[in-house]
Amino acid sequence: MACKNDSQNFEKSLAELEKIVTTLEQGDISLEDSLSAFEKGVKLSNDCQKALSSAEQKINKLVAKNDGFVLESFTPEQDNS
């Protein structure tokens, strides 16, 4: 159940971050409110990044070998574009 709760927290944080970005892009709020929203957005972004990093560490991949399958840790490929 913790995974479901973590997922819900991530989704909630991401949705709130997207709302903040939209608000800041519209530019209809005061400078003080913009700074406050920006600070909150940075915190949410950091929280989401930590959650993604944690999830990435839990991912494994199944690799075919000569005598069957082996479970290996997932290593993300670097995007060199």
C-alpha positions, 0 to 999 in steps of 0.5 A: 500500500505504501507504493500506491500512496507514494504514487498518489503523492507523486501525482498530486505533487506533479499536478500542483507543479503543473498548476504553478507553472501555468499560473506563472506563465500567465503572469497575472499575479504579483511579484511577491506571489510569483516568488512564493509560487516559484519557491513552492514549485522548486520544492515540488520539483525537487520532491518529484525528482527524489521520488523518480530517483527512488523508483528508478532504483527499484526497477529491474530488468529481465535479461535472456541468457543462454540458460534462461533468464536473469534478473538484473538491475536497470541502468538507464541509457544516457541520452546523447542528443 
